[in-house]
Amino acid sequence: MDLLWVLYSMLTVCMAINMEATGSHSMFTCEPITLRMCQGLAYNTTFMPNLLNHYDQQTAALAMEPFHPMVNLECSTEIRPFLCALYAPVCTEYGRVTLPCRRLCQRAKSDCYKLMDMFGVTWPDEMECSRFPDCDESYPRTIDLLPSSDGTEESPSSVQRDYGFWCPRELKIEPDLGYSFMGVRDCSPPCPNMYFREDELIFARYFIGVVSIVCLSATLFTFLTFLIDVGRFRYPERPIIFYAVCYMMVSLVFFLGFLLEDRVSCNAASPGRFRASTVTQGSHNKACTLLFMTLYFFTMAGSVWWVILTITWFLAAVPKWGSEAIEKKALLFHAVAWGIPGALTITLMAMNKIEGDSMSGVCFVGLYDLMALRWFLLVPLALDVVVGVVLLLAGIAALNRVRMEIPLEKENQDKLVKFMIRIGVFSVLYLVPLLTVIGCYLYEQSHRSVWETTWVQERCREYHIPCPFKVEQTSRPDIALFLIKYLMMLVVGIPSVFWVGSKKTCFEWASFFNGHRRKDSAVHESRQVLQEPDFTQLLLRDPNTPVVRKSRGTSTQGTSTHASSTHLAMLDEPPSASTSRAGSMRSKSSSFHGSLHRSRDGRYTACSYRGVEERTPRLDDPLQHCSVNRLNSHSRHGSLQRLESQSRHSSVRDLTITAQAIQSSPGNGIHCVVGEDATMA
């Protein structure tokens, strides 16, 4: 700690060394002076990096070249010792750093100022005399050349210092761009990825490209299925569609990254300026910024839509909200689902935390900045998982309580169990990939410092930077970890296909490819599901009382604000299942499209369709005769008005054909049971 404090004081005075580099892991020893200008002085060893941020003597020699005319012309006897005190300082005992005196600096500057102006050389800011201690001694001072007086066994030849990571010249970036790497400003990671070999990166890029194509196809299929029949998916299952759209955009960005390779995520090399290819950071690259905005925004929005999906399921299962009641909150759902990711995206852009990913070709956040990884990826995703799981478990527990405690019909019992299984499988298919991604992020942030130290140790001689000293642990990341992370980031959108996948979906696509939407009764019945008018009436009604059912166009909506939990269980059915169910309902003297008609005396009559196979018309039957006369006496418009109020999805064309068929055929009719008393019903 004493060493760090001394170094901190020295660097504050000279203002030449980046302050963020003093707390890291590099340890150095004294080395012989190889600078030709500084040979032959009272000392022959120095240490690097020096006081002016030069990490080797070759770099220091290049920086001293403008002062060669002044030294050769001997404009001042103090200029050479003063320059060497900064570019090749004396290596003294462990922990001691000596600076040249202010008077030495002032004499050298005043004597050589005119000559420097003649050669067009300016006095550097880091060499301003006011930054040095106020003394008047030559350099090196006598005390600097004496051995250590505390009796330690440290000799000048074995002095070691901790200066932290120094950015190689090849990785330095212009100061106004705001780059940062390993805590050092104006520095950027090398490109391609510094952890893996070239063959590993090529395999990873093609792997990500193939997975992105598969996920893009799956989520696009879900969205197109929704567009074919928009009214089919209503709340509480509508968020699945927006969830699929979000991960469709995520897959699209990764696919674009596969096509672009590293042209956007990396800065081009500049050999003439000794600049290697580096990772893109910040918002100065417009293409990288656009990829980041799209990828991060829709990644966060997809997780938020899953939470909203669990909220809608909870509202439908616990307080028994119907589809219409939940749909009234749609504006709030959209504001939260798009507003929170938008705010996070804007915040990251303002903080300049955008980073290129040379492995996938996209731009994201948290690839090299651990703070951004923790607060803008781990925290939001973990919060979404916790909230979503709590609401999901509460909703499933409520549905299971309904199934166990409340006697329902066998048909609704089976539907409820089937729906609970669908919810459970869908949630597992979403949570397993998301939890895997969170686990990869946690492992990565806990091992990042070790990986960086290992990289510095392996490349320090190539970059001419100080190597780490006494490294206790070295480790390189496994390429499989990153492949799993990218795989799970993409496949998390595939569960949406599981939800829309059904026989009805296949039937709709077949009808779509045939070029028209069939409106016949078989197709119409396949799009309708039975709905209970009120869950309270269902539970309190007499078991012998027939249930009046209404047709709706979605599998999960209710008919009132307090809808039945069994509404969640109404699943899509193919035409064959609908036809068989309609036959069974006719055999029980119940109607698939039932309605109640009020008679003139204030009572109700139950009207239902019956087929030829159910009831053969009898001309002497007064009820049958009454039914035909009523149909003939009343206008077809009145019949349409009454039947249209029963089902939202029935059409005038269907009812017209039905009415004409009844008038022309003696085998079909409307059977009216007049409810004068209970015995007649």
Summary of the structure (lengths in Angstrom):
residues: 681
radius of gyration: 39.6
end to end distance: 96.6
largest distance: 136.7
contacts: 2125
relative contact order: 0.08
helix: 56%
strand: 8%
